[in-house]
């Protein structure tokens, strides 16, 4: 991580843990919002007006949090409005690096070698981890936001005057239900697999393992009435949150993170649901299994040899 703007020691996957060895995720640092008129959003300061070609998104295909911003960008028709850079999926001793892997990019916008250089460009004394996604403002040369939940939501609403495309991912009449299901999916599944994989005690691992599969069983049952998506026929933000974990489960979480009761392919409703979402126009381009496997299996704390398994086939 960075401490007062200086990179400290080799990259480590465990950001923090409690007294029982439970994995604790870092809180995002930049929380400004893009709005149609540039007024302040829910957090942060104003001045970030929705404009074509003004903003740039730094992402990693390995990262589920970053990938859900890519999904929202695609679903809302923002590909020509917001440019992207994809980092190398393999974690280096200085975290995310640009270039050097098929399908990754050099940082032509800022000329950085490592993602953490963007953080210190904006805040020379920054302390914290340099995470993706990063939503960058080309106009003011700063980070707008690095919280994926914020970015997905602003993509849903901020650019409606520029691009009239895609589903409303949080319909007003469903907002409270979407928020509630989002929180459940995040705490018990999205973050739950990480709590299992990065647990530093048997108790913490088994607690997370149970939570993950209770959630999967619940969601499998939710789809029992032949609904297309989690809220029926309407694709929502909750579907994005669930999809990014499902698509990584069999190729990474089942083996590397020890979430091995069963695979998603053994849960027919979730498996078919995952493929329905994958078939939506623009979604397949947000998924790169080669990056996902290379990235997760590059985590030396979990896979010291760096060997990437051949399976499983999606």
N, C-alpha and C positions, 0 to 999 in steps of 0.2 A: 504494500500500500504506500501511499504518499504521506509523509509527515512534514508539515511546513514546506511543502513543495519539493521535497527530496524523496526519491524512491528508496524504500527500505526493504532489504533482503529479498529473497526469492519469493515468487508468487505462491500463496498458500490458499487452498480452497475454503478452509474453515475461517469464516470472517470473525465469528465470536461464538461462545458457547456458555451455557449456564452451569450451575453447580452439579447437575446430573448428566452433563455431556450432551445436552440438546443443542443442535445447530441453531444459531440466531442470525438472521439476515440483516445486512446493513440497510439503513434508511437512506433513500435517495436525497441528494444534496441540492439540486437545481429544480425549482418547481414553478417557473414562469409558464404562462399560457399564451398560445396564439388565439386571438379572437377576431371575428369579422372586422371590427373597427379599431382594434389595437387597445381596447380598454383592458384593465387588469382582469385576470381570470379568477378562479377560485382561490389561488395562492399566488404569491410572487408579485411582481410589478408589471405595469402596463408598457405599451410601446411596441408590442409584437403583433402587428397587423397581418392578417391573411393576405399574402401576395404571391403570385405565381413566380416560381424560380428563386424565391428568397431563402428557402429553408433546405437543409440537407440532413439526412438521417444516417448515422453511423450504426451499423448492426453486425451481429454475428449469427450465421445460420444455426450454429450449435445452440444458441441461447433461446429458451422458450419465451422469455420476457421480451427480447428484441424481436423475435419472430411474430409475436402478436401485433407489434406495430407495423410490420411488413404486411400482415394480413389485412389490417385496417386500411393501410395505404392502398392496397390493391382493391379491396371491396368498395372503397369510396371513390375510385377512379382518380387517384392522386399521383399516379406514376409520372405524369408529365409536369406536375406541379412541384413535387418534392423529390430531389435527387438522392441517391444513396451511395454509401461505400460499405463494402463487406470486409471485415477483418479476417485474418488468418484464423482458422478454427483451433489450431494447436496453441495451448497456453505456453508462453515463454516465461523465462525467469523475471521478465518485466511485464507480465500480463499480456493483454491483447496487442498483437503486432499487425502492421499492414503488409500485404503482399506475401509472396513466397509460397502460395498454395493455390491449386487450380480453383478458379472461381472467386478468389479474394482479390482485393484492389489495393493499389498504393493510394496514399492520401494526397491526391492531386490538389485538393482544396487548401490544405494547410501545410503540407509537406512534412507531416509528422511520421516518425518511424513507429512509435508506440502510442496507443490511445491515451495513456496518462499524460502525454505532452499537451493534449488539448485541454485537459483540466488545469494544468499549470499555466497555459497560455491565457486562460480566463482569470484564474486565481493563483498567482505565483506562490502563495503560502498555503495552498489547499492541503487539507489533511483528510484522508479517506481513501476508499478504493475507487479505481477508475473503471467503471462498469459501462456496459452497453444495455439498452440503446442510448445514444446521445442525439438529441435534436439540436442542430446548430443553425444559428442565424448568420447568413453570409453578409448581411448588411451591416450589422453592428459587431460582427466577429466575436460572438459569445455563445455560450450554451444556454439554450432556452429551457430545456428540461431533460432530465435523465431518469424519469419515472415512467415506466411503460404504461401503467394504468392511466396516467394523465395524458400521455401522448395518444393512446387509442381513443380516448374520449374527445380530445380536441380535434383529432382527425375526423371524427364523426360529425362535428358541428361547425368547426371554424371556417371551412372552405366552401360552404354551401352556396355562396354568392359567385364563386368561381367555377365550381364543378357540381352540376346537379346529377349525381350518380350514386348508385348503390343503396343498400338498405339502411334504415335508421337503426343503428345497433343498440340504442337505448331509448325506445319509445317512451314518451312522457308517462303514459298510463301504466307502463310496466317497470318504471325506473326503480321503485323500491324492491320489487321482486328480483330484478336483475342484480341490483346491488347485494341483496341478501345471498343469492346463489353464487355470485362472484366471490364473496367472502368465504363461503363454504368450500368452493373449489380451490381457492388459493390456499387456505389454511390446511386443509386435509389432503389435498392432492398435488397441486402445483408445487407448493413448498414442502409438502409431506414427503415426496420422494427424495428431496434433498436432505431432509431431516433424517431419513433412513440411511441414505448414502454417506452422509458426513457425520453420523452419530459417533461419539467417542466413548460410549458405554453400551453394554448389552441392553440395559434397561431403556435407554433413549432410543436405540434402534428398534426394539420390539414394540415400543409405544408408537413410533412413527409407522412401522410396518402395518400394524393393526389399523391405524387411522387411514392409511392409503387404501387398503382393501375394503374396509367398511364403506369408504366413499365410492370406490369403483362399483361395489355391489349395489349401492343405492342408486347410482347413475344408470347402471344397467337396467334396474327395475323401473326407473323413471321413463325409459324408452320402450316399456312393455306394451304401450297402447298404440304402437306403430307411428308415433309422432315423428316427424322429420328431424326436428331439432329439439333442444331442451325446453323451449316454450311453444312447441307445436310446429306450425309452418313458418314461423318468423325466426330468421337467423338473428341472434343477438350477440352482444359482447360476451355473454357467458359461454357461448359455443366456441368463440375464439380462445377463451381461457382453457376450456377443456381440451380442445383439439391439440394445442401445442404440447401438452403432456402426453396425450394418447399416441401421437405420431412418433414420439421419442421412447415410448415405454419398452417395446419389445427389443429395440436395438441398443438400448443403453441402460435404462432403469432396472429392467428385469435382472440383468447379469451384474453390471458394475455397481449398482446401488442396492443390490441384494433384495429387491422387491420381487421375489421369485415364487410367490404362491401360484401364480399362473400368468400367462401372457394375455395381451389384449385380444389376440387372435382366438383365444379360448372363451371370449365373452362375445357372443355373436351380435348382440344388439349394438354394443359399443364399437365393435370392429366394423360393422356395416355403416354405422353413423360416421365413424372416422373417414371412411372412404367416400361417403356422400359429400362431406365437406371438402375433401381433397379434390373432388370432381368439379367443384364450383370454379367458374372461370377466374383465373388469376391466382388461385391458391397454390397450385402445384409449384409455381415459380418461387414461392416463399419457403419451400421445403427442399433441403439438400442433405440427403442421407449420408453421403460421403463426408460432408463437413460435420454432421452430428456425431458420427462414429469416431472420426479422427479427433474431434475436439474432446469428447468425454474420455476417450481412452488415452488421451495425452496427459491426464491428471495423474502425476507421478505418485501422489499420496494414495491413490486408489489402484493404480496400475503401473508399478515400478518398471516393468519391462517395456512398456509402450506398445505391446502387441495389440493390434486391432482385430477382433474376431471377424471371420468371414460372414457369419450370419448375424441376425436372422433376416431373411428376405421380407420386405414389406409386402 
